[in-house]
Amino acid sequence: MIDYVKRNDIFGDFRRNLSNSEIARKRGISRTTVVGLRKLYNATVNDKDNPEAYAELLRTEPKYKDREVDCPVLTDEIKSLIDQELINNATKVAMGMKKQQKRATDIHADLCRAGYNVSYRTVVRYIKGKKSNKFASVQDCFIKQKYVPGERMEFDWGEVKLYIKGKLTTFNMAATALCSNGRWGKLFSHQDKQAMMEAHVNSFSFWGHVPQVMVYDNMRTAVRSFTGGEKKPTLELQQLEGYYGFRHQFCNVRSGNEKPHVERAVEILRRRAFSRRDHFDSMDEANEYLLSVCQDDNEFVKDQIKEELDVMLIAFGEMACFEADFRQVDKLATIHLDTVCYSVPFEYIHRTVWVKKYSDNVIIYDTDRPSKKELAKHQRSYVPNDNKIDIQHYLKVLQVKPGAVRNSYALRQMPQGIQKLFDTYFSENPKSFVELLIWARDNHFDYQELCSAVNVAKMNGIHTINFESIKNVLSEVRSSESLFDKPWNQSIENGAEQNLMMLGNMFKSNTENALA
């Protein structure tokens, strides 16, 4: 086997009219090799159809026929099994199941599981040989794009799994990307229309600008229907376009390459942010962390981002993102929204209320008032047939029907500390428990302070915990706080300050245990 340089030197020997034997002795190769090269030399030099044949030959590496290696392990039976798997993959691609194909490692694992003794490299080599003999189709070819700065922004969703207070939870990450690879992302509990709208509002607020065109794949929150091959945008997307002044552009089906920047952004943000840290106390904390990662990454391309933003429209205001409708309050003082019951004050039974549904909250308003007074606010639930009940909406009713407290949804949806308070000290006197809640509400004490007052009373040697003992502890705290507003002498003021500090420390040290 001779290399490129040695072969061209032999061609020089032919031009000097040396014989084959002389060249073989001079170059240390066989005469048969020289004869073969002379035939190639004469054929290209005398090629009248292609005058440049010899020049092309001098610029190419010597080619040798590949050595055929016999692989006795790769039998015809194994080849037929691999061929069948490749056919199955092609069928899945045609059915839109591209991401569910078997890879070479899966095919090899199946063969080994079936008892065939074949190596992974042998399977890969055979599959590559099959693909190399196939002609490329138009789907295999991609066209390199050049984007106008500031003209477009791409939007997409990605799935992220995080631990929130130790519980593994799945979130949907909305992401936008500029052509300069500037990236923004935010986590949402669900991928619905309200979340899609809020993602746009938050993204435009982050960038401070709006592009001419927003690019989407065929997500259900953006595409409403296909009519005659034409894709119709959802009502929510049309509202966003009308408010911010951008246009939409939908990708072809299963063509993520048409929005490459955001496809890459979802992968990069998910990996850079949450491969390093995946435990958080809340979704808000996770979002703050994700936003900091976006800002750090964008620093590397800040000049390119500025170039894009300078030619975009300035984003003015923030569009309100909600669905609104009227709902009838039933005899349980609840309204039904997406199979979930949300409570309202009992006075609104059999009346109509105005409900706004956001991605994370549900707010209920009184329709009879000109300003639409807010009646209730609940965290939105996505659990079918769930109940979101606030006991504050039923306190007057429970005064008349205190026996209903024990097994009520309202009690069991209160903090664990309050449930424990009822079960331990008020299970035999529920009316007193209701009176305690009413007194705490009227005097602006929260549930945490009620639980802490129980611990303070026990530390002060009070063995009987009831409405009066809790009330006295909290009243003492409140009166101690007000001492500084009165012209007492210095000794009284110092004593009051010491009492206040002692009670404050008691509350602080017992708060976590009280709500456990």
LOMI-342651 format. One record per residue (C-alpha): residue number from 1; residue in three letters; z negated, x, y negated. Coordinates in Angstrom, 1 decimal, decimal comma. Layout:
BEGIN
 pos code      z      x      y
 NUM  ALA      Z      X      Y
...
***
This chain:
BEGIN
 pos code      z      x      y
   1  MET    0,0    0,0    0,0
   2  ILE    1,1    1,5   -3,3
   3  ASP    0,0    0,5   -6,8
   4  TYR    1,9   -0,4   -9,9
   5  VAL    2,1    3,2  -11,3
   6  LYS    3,2    4,9   -8,1
   7  ARG    5,9    2,3   -7,5
   8  ASN    7,4    2,9  -11,0
   9  ASP    7,3    6,7  -10,4
  10  ILE    9,4    6,1   -7,2
  11  PHE   11,9    4,1   -9,2
  12  GLY   12,2    7,2  -11,5
  13  ASP   12,9    9,3   -8,4
  14  PHE   15,8    6,9   -7,5
  15  ARG   17,3    7,5  -11,0
  16  ARG   17,1   11,2  -10,4
  17  ASN   19,2   10,7   -7,2
  18  LEU   16,5   12,1   -4,8
  19  SER   17,0   11,2   -1,2
  20  ASN   14,7    8,9    0,7
  21  SER   13,2   11,8    2,8
  22  GLU   12,5   13,9   -0,3
  23  ILE   10,7   11,0   -2,0
  24  ALA    8,7   10,3    1,1
  25  ARG    7,5   13,9    1,4
  26  LYS    6,9   14,2   -2,4
  27  ARG    4,9   10,9   -2,7
  28  GLY    3,1   11,1    0,7
  29  ILE    4,4    7,8    2,0
  30  SER    6,5    6,6    4,9
  31  ARG   10,3    6,7    4,6
  32  THR   10,4    3,1    5,6
  33  THR    8,5    2,2    2,5
  34  VAL   10,9    4,2    0,3
  35  VAL   13,9    2,4    2,0
  36  GLY   12,4   -1,0    1,2
  37  LEU   11,7   -0,1   -2,5
  38  ARG   15,3    1,3   -2,9
  39  LYS   16,7   -2,0   -1,7
  40  LEU   14,5   -3,8   -4,2
  41  TYR   15,5   -1,3   -7,0
  42  ASN   19,3   -1,7   -6,2
  43  ALA   19,0   -5,5   -6,1
  44  THR   17,4   -5,8   -9,5
  45  VAL   19,4   -3,1  -11,3
  46  ASN   22,7   -4,6  -10,1
  47  ASP   21,7   -8,3  -10,7
  48  LYS   24,5   -9,5  -13,0
  49  ASP   23,0  -13,0  -13,2
  50  ASN   19,8  -11,7  -14,7
  51  PRO   20,3   -8,5  -16,8
  52  GLU   16,6   -8,4  -17,5
  53  ALA   15,6   -8,5  -13,8
  54  TYR   14,8   -4,7  -13,6
  55  ALA   12,7   -4,9  -16,9
  56  GLU   10,7   -7,8  -15,4
  57  LEU   10,2   -5,9  -12,2
  58  LEU    8,7   -2,9  -14,1
  59  ARG    6,2   -5,3  -15,7
  60  THR    4,9   -6,9  -12,5
  61  GLU    2,3   -5,7  -10,0
  62  PRO    3,6   -5,0   -6,4
  63  LYS    3,2   -8,1   -4,2
  64  TYR    2,3   -8,1   -0,6
  65  LYS    2,2  -10,9    1,9
  66  ASP   -1,3  -12,2    2,4
  67  ARG   -2,9  -11,3    5,6
  68  GLU   -3,4  -14,2    7,8
  69  VAL   -6,9  -14,3    9,1
  70  ASP   -7,5  -16,3   12,2
  71  CYS  -10,7  -18,3   12,0
  72  PRO  -11,6  -19,5   15,5
  73  VAL  -14,6  -21,5   14,2
  74  LEU  -12,4  -23,7   12,0
  75  THR  -10,9  -25,8   14,7
  76  ASP   -8,4  -28,6   14,3
  77  GLU  -11,1  -31,1   14,9
  78  ILE  -13,2  -29,7   12,0
  79  LYS  -10,1  -29,6    9,8
  80  SER   -9,4  -33,3   10,5
  81  LEU  -13,0  -34,2    9,6
  82  ILE  -12,8  -32,3    6,3
  83  ASP   -9,4  -33,9    5,5
  84  GLN  -10,9  -37,4    6,1
  85  GLU  -13,7  -36,6    3,7
  86  LEU  -11,2  -35,5    1,0
  87  ILE   -9,3  -38,8    1,5
  88  ASN  -12,5  -40,7    1,1
  89  ASN  -13,1  -38,8   -2,2
  90  ALA   -9,7  -39,7   -3,5
  91  THR  -10,3  -43,4   -2,6
  92  LYS  -13,6  -43,3   -4,6
  93  VAL  -11,9  -41,8   -7,6
  94  ALA   -9,3  -44,5   -7,5
  95  MET  -12,1  -47,1   -7,4
  96  GLY  -13,9  -45,6  -10,4
  97  MET  -16,6  -44,0   -8,4
  98  LYS  -15,8  -40,4   -9,3
  99  LYS  -19,5  -39,4   -9,7
 100  GLN  -20,2  -40,5   -6,1
 101  GLN  -17,8  -38,1   -4,4
 102  LYS  -18,9  -35,7   -1,7
 103  ARG  -19,0  -32,1   -2,8
 104  ALA  -18,2  -29,2   -0,5
 105  THR  -21,9  -28,7    0,1
 106  ASP  -22,3  -32,3    1,2
 107  ILE  -19,3  -32,1    3,6
 108  HIS  -20,8  -28,9    5,1
 109  ALA  -24,2  -30,5    5,5
 110  ASP  -22,6  -33,5    7,3
 111  LEU  -20,7  -31,2    9,7
 112  CYS  -23,8  -29,2   10,5
 113  ARG  -25,7  -32,5   11,0
 114  ALA  -23,0  -33,5   13,5
 115  GLY  -23,5  -30,4   15,5
 116  TYR  -20,5  -28,2   14,3
 117  ASN  -21,2  -24,5   13,8
 118  VAL  -19,3  -23,7   10,7
 119  SER  -20,3  -21,7    7,5
 120  TYR  -20,3  -23,1    4,0
 121  ARG  -17,9  -20,4    2,8
 122  THR  -15,4  -21,4    5,5
 123  VAL  -15,5  -25,1    4,4
 124  VAL  -15,1  -24,1    0,7
 125  ARG  -12,1  -21,8    1,6
 126  TYR  -10,4  -24,5    3,5
 127  ILE  -10,9  -27,1    0,7
 128  LYS   -9,6  -24,7   -2,0
 129  GLY   -6,6  -24,0    0,1
 130  LYS   -5,8  -27,7    0,3
 131  LYS   -6,2  -28,1   -3,4
 132  SER   -4,0  -25,1   -4,2
 133  ASN   -1,1  -26,7   -2,4
 134  LYS   -1,3  -29,9   -4,4
 135  PHE    0,9  -30,5   -7,5
 136  ALA   -1,1  -31,2  -10,7
 137  SER   -0,9  -34,7  -12,1
 138  VAL   -1,0  -35,8  -15,7
 139  GLN   -4,7  -36,5  -15,3
 140  ASP   -5,4  -32,9  -14,5
 141  CYS   -4,0  -31,7  -17,8
 142  PHE   -6,0  -31,9  -21,1
 143  ILE   -4,7  -31,6  -24,6
 144  LYS   -6,7  -29,3  -27,0
 145  GLN   -7,7  -31,2  -30,1
 146  LYS   -8,2  -30,1  -33,7
 147  TYR  -10,6  -32,4  -35,6
 148  VAL  -10,6  -33,1  -39,3
 149  PRO  -14,1  -32,2  -40,7
 150  GLY  -16,2  -35,2  -41,5
 151  GLU  -13,7  -37,7  -40,1
 152  ARG  -15,5  -38,7  -36,9
 153  MET  -18,9  -38,9  -35,2
 154  GLU  -19,5  -39,6  -31,5
 155  PHE  -22,1  -41,8  -30,0
 156  ASP  -23,5  -42,0  -26,4
 157  TRP  -26,5  -42,7  -24,3
 158  GLY  -28,3  -40,5  -21,7
 159  GLU  -31,2  -41,1  -19,4
 160  VAL  -34,5  -39,1  -19,7
 161  LYS  -37,6  -39,2  -17,5
 162  LEU  -40,9  -38,2  -19,1
 163  TYR  -44,6  -38,5  -18,3
 164  ILE  -46,4  -40,7  -20,9
 165  LYS  -50,1  -40,4  -20,4
 166  GLY  -49,5  -39,1  -16,9
 167  LYS  -47,1  -41,9  -15,9
 168  LEU  -43,5  -41,1  -15,1
 169  THR  -41,3  -43,3  -17,4
 170  THR  -37,6  -43,6  -17,8
 171  PHE  -36,2  -43,7  -21,3
 172  ASN  -32,7  -44,1  -22,8
 173  MET  -31,8  -41,4  -25,3
 174  ALA  -29,3  -42,3  -28,0
 175  ALA  -27,3  -39,3  -29,3
 176  THR  -24,8  -38,7  -32,1
 177  ALA  -22,8  -35,5  -32,5
 178  LEU  -20,5  -34,2  -35,3
 179  CYS  -17,4  -32,1  -34,6
 180  SER  -19,3  -29,1  -35,9
 181  ASN  -21,8  -29,6  -33,0
 182  GLY  -24,5  -31,0  -35,2
 183  ARG  -26,7  -33,2  -33,0
 184  TRP  -29,3  -36,0  -33,3
 185  GLY  -31,1  -37,9  -30,6
 186  LYS  -33,9  -40,5  -30,2
 187  LEU  -35,6  -42,1  -27,2
 188  PHE  -35,6  -45,9  -26,7
 189  SER  -37,4  -47,9  -24,0
 190  HIS  -34,2  -49,9  -23,2
 191  GLN  -30,5  -49,6  -23,9
 192  ASP  -29,8  -53,0  -25,5
 193  LYS  -28,0  -54,2  -28,6
 194  GLN  -31,1  -53,9  -30,9
 195  ALA  -31,6  -50,4  -29,7
 196  MET  -28,0  -49,5  -30,3
 197  MET  -28,2  -50,9  -33,9
 198  GLU  -31,4  -49,0  -34,6
 199  ALA  -30,0  -45,8  -33,2
 200  HIS  -27,1  -46,0  -35,7
 201  VAL  -29,4  -46,8  -38,6
 202  ASN  -31,8  -43,9  -37,7
 203  SER  -28,9  -41,5  -37,1
 204  PHE  -27,2  -42,3  -40,5
 205  SER  -30,6  -41,9  -42,2
 206  PHE  -31,0  -38,5  -40,5
 207  TRP  -27,6  -37,3  -41,6
 208  GLY  -27,7  -39,1  -44,9
 209  HIS  -23,9  -39,8  -44,5
 210  VAL  -21,5  -42,0  -42,6
 211  PRO  -18,2  -40,9  -41,0
 212  GLN  -14,9  -42,6  -41,3
 213  VAL  -14,8  -43,3  -37,5
 214  MET  -17,5  -43,7  -34,8
 215  VAL  -16,3  -42,9  -31,3
 216  TYR  -17,7  -44,8  -28,2
 217  ASP  -17,0  -45,0  -24,5
 218  ASN  -16,9  -48,5  -22,9
 219  MET  -20,6  -49,2  -23,2
 220  ARG  -21,6  -52,8  -23,0
 221  THR  -23,6  -52,6  -26,3
 222  ALA  -20,3  -51,7  -28,1
 223  VAL  -17,5  -53,4  -26,2
 224  ARG  -17,7  -57,2  -25,9
 225  SER  -14,6  -58,0  -23,8
 226  PHE  -11,2  -56,9  -22,8
 227  THR   -8,5  -59,3  -24,0
 228  GLY   -4,9  -58,6  -23,0
 229  GLY   -5,8  -54,9  -22,6
 230  GLU   -7,4  -54,8  -26,1
 231  LYS  -11,1  -54,0  -26,4
 232  LYS  -13,2  -56,3  -28,7
 233  PRO  -16,3  -54,9  -30,4
 234  THR  -19,6  -56,7  -30,1
 235  LEU  -21,0  -58,7  -33,0
 236  GLU  -23,7  -56,1  -33,6
 237  LEU  -21,1  -53,3  -33,9
 238  GLN  -19,1  -55,4  -36,3
 239  GLN  -22,2  -55,9  -38,4
 240  LEU  -22,8  -52,2  -38,5
 241  GLU  -19,2  -51,6  -39,5
 242  GLY  -19,5  -54,2  -42,3
 243  TYR  -22,7  -52,7  -43,7
 244  TYR  -21,9  -49,0  -43,5
 245  GLY  -18,1  -49,0  -43,8
 246  PHE  -17,0  -47,0  -40,7
 247  ARG  -14,3  -47,9  -38,1
 248  HIS  -14,7  -47,9  -34,3
 249  GLN  -12,7  -46,0  -31,7
 250  PHE  -13,1  -46,7  -28,0
 251  CYS  -12,2  -44,1  -25,3
 252  ASN  -10,1  -44,8  -22,4
 253  VAL  -11,9  -45,9  -19,2
 254  ARG  -13,7  -43,0  -17,4
 255  SER  -12,5  -40,5  -20,0
 256  GLY  -15,6  -38,8  -21,3
 257  ASN  -13,5  -35,8  -22,3
 258  GLU  -12,3  -37,9  -25,3
 259  LYS  -15,8  -37,6  -26,9
 260  PRO  -16,7  -34,0  -25,7
 261  HIS  -19,1  -33,2  -28,5
 262  VAL  -21,6  -36,0  -27,7
 263  GLU  -21,2  -35,6  -24,0
 264  ARG  -22,3  -32,0  -24,4
 265  ALA  -25,0  -33,1  -26,9
 266  VAL  -26,7  -35,4  -24,4
 267  GLU  -26,8  -32,6  -21,8
 268  ILE  -28,0  -30,0  -24,3
 269  LEU  -30,7  -32,1  -26,0
 270  ARG  -32,0  -33,3  -22,6
 271  ARG  -32,2  -29,8  -21,3
 272  ARG  -33,4  -27,8  -24,3
 273  ALA  -36,0  -30,4  -25,3
 274  PHE  -37,4  -31,8  -22,1
 275  SER  -36,9  -28,9  -19,6
 276  ARG  -39,6  -27,1  -21,6
 277  ARG  -41,9  -30,0  -22,1
 278  ASP  -42,1  -33,4  -20,4
 279  HIS  -45,7  -34,7  -20,8
 280  PHE  -46,6  -36,7  -23,9
 281  ASP  -49,2  -39,2  -25,1
 282  SER  -46,6  -41,7  -26,4
 283  MET  -42,9  -42,3  -27,0
 284  ASP  -43,5  -41,6  -30,7
 285  GLU  -44,8  -38,2  -29,9
 286  ALA  -41,8  -37,5  -27,7
 287  ASN  -39,4  -38,6  -30,4
 288  GLU  -41,1  -36,4  -33,0
 289  TYR  -40,7  -33,4  -30,6
 290  LEU  -37,0  -34,3  -29,9
 291  LEU  -36,3  -34,5  -33,6
 292  SER  -37,8  -31,1  -34,2
 293  VAL  -35,5  -29,7  -31,4
 294  CYS  -32,5  -31,3  -33,1
 295  GLN  -33,4  -29,8  -36,5
 296  ASP  -33,9  -26,3  -35,0
 297  ASP  -30,6  -26,4  -33,2
 298  ASN  -28,7  -27,6  -36,2
 299  GLU  -29,9  -24,6  -38,2
 300  PHE  -27,4  -22,5  -36,3
 301  VAL  -24,4  -24,5  -37,5
 302  LYS  -25,9  -25,7  -40,9
 303  ASP  -22,9  -24,4  -42,9
 304  GLN  -20,4  -26,2  -40,7
 305  ILE  -22,5  -29,4  -40,8
 306  LYS  -22,7  -29,2  -44,6
 307  GLU  -18,9  -28,9  -44,7
 308  GLU  -18,6  -32,1  -42,7
 309  LEU  -21,3  -34,1  -44,6
 310  ASP  -19,7  -33,2  -48,0
 311  VAL  -16,6  -35,2  -47,2
 312  MET  -18,4  -38,2  -45,6
 313  LEU  -19,6  -41,4  -47,2
 314  ILE  -23,2  -41,4  -48,5
 315  ALA  -25,4  -43,7  -46,4
 316  PHE  -27,1  -46,2  -48,7
 317  GLY  -30,1  -48,2  -47,5
 318  GLU  -31,1  -49,0  -44,0
 319  MET  -29,7  -52,0  -42,2
 320  ALA  -32,3  -54,4  -40,6
 321  CYS  -31,7  -54,5  -36,9
 322  PHE  -32,9  -57,6  -35,1
 323  GLU  -31,9  -60,9  -33,4
 324  ALA  -33,4  -64,0  -35,0
 325  ASP  -33,6  -67,6  -33,8
 326  PHE  -35,9  -70,7  -34,0
 327  ARG  -38,3  -71,3  -31,1
 328  GLN  -40,5  -74,3  -30,2
 329  VAL  -44,2  -73,6  -29,6
 330  ASP  -45,4  -75,2  -26,4
 331  LYS  -48,8  -76,7  -25,6
 332  LEU  -50,1  -73,2  -24,5
 333  ALA  -49,4  -72,0  -28,0
 334  THR  -46,6  -69,7  -26,8
 335  ILE  -42,9  -69,3  -27,4
 336  HIS  -40,4  -68,2  -24,7
 337  LEU  -38,1  -65,3  -25,4
 338  ASP  -36,0  -63,7  -22,6
 339  THR  -38,4  -65,2  -20,0
 340  VAL  -41,4  -63,6  -21,7
 341  CYS  -44,2  -65,7  -23,3
 342  TYR  -45,6  -64,6  -26,7
 343  SER  -48,6  -66,3  -28,2
 344  VAL  -49,0  -67,8  -31,7
 345  PRO  -52,0  -69,3  -33,5
 346  PHE  -52,9  -72,6  -31,7
 347  GLU  -52,4  -74,6  -34,9
 348  TYR  -48,6  -74,3  -34,4
 349  ILE  -48,4  -76,2  -31,1
 350  HIS  -45,3  -78,4  -31,0
 351  ARG  -44,0  -76,9  -34,2
 352  THR  -40,9  -74,7  -34,8
 353  VAL  -41,3  -71,0  -35,7
 354  TRP  -38,8  -68,3  -36,7
 355  VAL  -38,7  -65,3  -34,4
 356  LYS  -37,2  -61,9  -35,0
 357  LYS  -36,6  -59,7  -32,0
 358  TYR  -36,5  -55,9  -32,5
 359  SER  -36,0  -53,2  -29,9
 360  ASP  -39,8  -52,6  -29,6
 361  ASN  -41,4  -55,6  -31,4
 362  VAL  -41,3  -59,4  -31,7
 363  ILE  -42,4  -60,9  -35,0
 364  ILE  -43,0  -64,6  -35,4
 365  TYR  -42,9  -66,4  -38,8
 366  ASP  -43,9  -69,8  -40,2
 367  THR  -40,7  -71,6  -41,1
 368  ASP  -42,5  -74,1  -43,4
 369  ARG  -43,5  -71,5  -46,0
 370  PRO  -40,9  -70,3  -48,5
 371  SER  -41,9  -66,6  -47,9
 372  LYS  -41,9  -67,1  -44,1
 373  LYS  -45,5  -66,0  -43,5
 374  GLU  -46,0  -63,7  -40,5
 375  LEU  -47,9  -65,5  -37,8
 376  ALA  -48,0  -63,0  -35,0
 377  LYS  -46,6  -59,6  -34,0
 378  HIS  -46,3  -58,4  -30,4
 379  GLN  -45,0  -55,4  -28,6
 380  ARG  -41,8  -56,5  -26,9
 381  SER  -42,0  -56,7  -23,2
 382  TYR  -39,0  -56,2  -20,8
 383  VAL  -40,9  -57,3  -17,7
 384  PRO  -39,5  -60,7  -16,4
 385  ASN  -41,9  -63,6  -16,7
 386  ASP  -44,5  -61,5  -18,5
 387  ASN  -47,1  -62,8  -21,0
 388  LYS  -48,1  -61,2  -24,3
 389  ILE  -51,3  -63,1  -25,3
 390  ASP  -53,6  -62,3  -28,3
 391  ILE  -57,1  -63,8  -27,9
 392  GLN  -57,4  -64,0  -31,7
 393  HIS  -54,9  -66,9  -31,6
 394  TYR  -57,3  -69,0  -29,5
 395  LEU  -60,8  -68,3  -30,8
 396  LYS  -61,4  -71,8  -32,3
 397  VAL  -60,2  -73,4  -29,1
 398  LEU  -62,4  -71,1  -27,0
 399  GLN  -65,4  -72,2  -29,1
 400  VAL  -64,9  -75,7  -27,8
 401  LYS  -63,8  -74,5  -24,3
 402  PRO  -65,8  -71,3  -23,7
 403  GLY  -65,5  -71,6  -19,9
 404  ALA  -61,8  -70,8  -20,2
 405  VAL  -62,5  -67,3  -21,3
 406  ARG  -63,3  -65,8  -17,9
 407  ASN  -59,9  -66,2  -16,2
 408  SER  -57,7  -66,2  -19,3
 409  TYR  -54,7  -64,0  -19,9
 410  ALA  -56,0  -63,5  -23,4
 411  LEU  -59,2  -61,7  -22,1
 412  ARG  -57,4  -59,6  -19,4
 413  GLN  -54,9  -58,3  -22,0
 414  MET  -57,7  -57,0  -24,3
 415  PRO  -58,7  -53,3  -24,1
 416  GLN  -60,6  -52,3  -21,0
 417  GLY  -63,7  -51,6  -23,0
 418  ILE  -63,8  -55,2  -24,3
 419  GLN  -63,2  -56,6  -20,8
 420  LYS  -66,0  -54,5  -19,5
 421  LEU  -68,3  -55,7  -22,3
 422  PHE  -67,6  -59,3  -21,3
 423  ASP  -68,0  -58,8  -17,6
 424  THR  -71,3  -56,8  -18,0
 425  TYR  -73,1  -58,7  -20,8
 426  PHE  -71,4  -62,1  -21,5
 427  SER  -70,0  -63,4  -18,3
 428  GLU  -72,9  -66,0  -18,2
 429  ASN  -72,7  -66,8  -21,9
 430  PRO  -69,0  -66,8  -22,9
 431  LYS  -69,6  -68,9  -26,0
 432  SER  -71,7  -66,1  -27,4
 433  PHE  -68,8  -63,7  -26,7
 434  VAL  -66,4  -65,9  -28,6
 435  GLU  -68,8  -66,1  -31,5
 436  LEU  -69,1  -62,3  -31,5
 437  LEU  -65,3  -61,9  -31,7
 438  ILE  -65,1  -64,4  -34,6
 439  TRP  -67,9  -62,6  -36,5
 440  ALA  -66,2  -59,2  -35,9
 441  ARG  -62,9  -60,6  -37,2
 442  ASP  -64,4  -62,1  -40,3
 443  ASN  -66,3  -58,9  -41,1
 444  HIS  -63,4  -56,6  -40,3
 445  PHE  -64,9  -54,8  -37,3
 446  ASP  -62,4  -53,8  -34,7
 447  TYR  -62,7  -53,7  -30,8
 448  GLN  -63,5  -50,0  -30,8
 449  GLU  -66,5  -50,5  -33,1
 450  LEU  -67,8  -53,3  -30,9
 451  CYS  -67,8  -51,1  -27,8
 452  SER  -69,4  -48,2  -29,7
 453  ALA  -72,1  -50,5  -31,0
 454  VAL  -73,2  -51,3  -27,5
 455  ASN  -73,7  -47,6  -26,7
 456  VAL  -75,6  -47,0  -29,9
 457  ALA  -77,9  -50,0  -29,1
 458  LYS  -78,6  -48,6  -25,7
 459  MET  -79,3  -45,1  -27,1
 460  ASN  -81,8  -46,8  -29,5
 461  GLY  -83,7  -48,3  -26,6
 462  ILE  -82,4  -51,9  -26,9
 463  HIS  -82,2  -53,2  -23,3
 464  THR  -80,9  -56,7  -24,1
 465  ILE  -77,3  -56,5  -25,2
 466  ASN  -76,1  -59,8  -26,8
 467  PHE  -74,4  -61,0  -29,9
 468  GLU  -77,5  -60,5  -32,1
 469  SER  -78,1  -56,9  -31,0
 470  ILE  -74,5  -55,8  -31,5
 471  LYS  -74,4  -57,6  -34,9
 472  ASN  -77,6  -55,8  -36,0
 473  VAL  -76,2  -52,4  -35,1
 474  LEU  -72,9  -53,0  -37,0
 475  SER  -74,7  -54,5  -40,0
 476  GLU  -77,0  -51,5  -40,2
 477  VAL  -74,0  -49,2  -40,2
 478  ARG  -72,3  -51,3  -42,9
 479  SER  -75,5  -51,4  -45,1
 480  SER  -75,9  -47,6  -44,7
 481  GLU  -72,4  -47,0  -45,9
 482  SER  -73,1  -49,2  -49,0
 483  LEU  -76,3  -47,3  -50,0
 484  PHE  -74,4  -44,8  -52,1
 485  ASP  -73,1  -47,6  -54,3
 486  LYS  -76,7  -48,3  -55,5
 487  PRO  -79,0  -46,3  -57,9
 488  TRP  -81,6  -45,2  -55,3
 489  ASN  -83,7  -42,1  -55,9
 490  GLN  -82,6  -38,9  -54,3
 491  SER  -85,0  -39,1  -51,3
 492  ILE  -83,8  -42,5  -50,3
 493  GLU  -80,2  -41,4  -50,7
 494  ASN  -80,8  -38,3  -48,5
 495  GLY  -82,5  -40,4  -45,8
 496  ALA  -79,6  -42,9  -45,9
 497  GLU  -77,1  -40,1  -45,6
 498  GLN  -78,9  -38,7  -42,6
 499  ASN  -78,9  -42,1  -40,9
 500  LEU  -75,3  -42,6  -41,7
 501  MET  -74,3  -39,2  -40,2
 502  MET  -76,4  -39,9  -37,1
 503  LEU  -74,7  -43,3  -36,5
 504  GLY  -71,3  -41,8  -37,3
 505  ASN  -71,8  -39,1  -34,7
 506  MET  -72,9  -41,7  -32,2
 507  PHE  -69,8  -43,8  -32,7
 508  LYS  -67,6  -40,7  -32,5
 509  SER  -69,2  -39,4  -29,3
 510  ASN  -69,0  -42,7  -27,5
 511  THR  -65,7  -44,1  -28,6
 512  GLU  -63,7  -42,5  -25,7
 513  ASN  -66,1  -43,6  -23,1
 514  ALA  -66,4  -47,1  -24,5
 515  LEU  -62,6  -47,8  -24,2
 516  ALA  -62,2  -46,1  -20,8
***
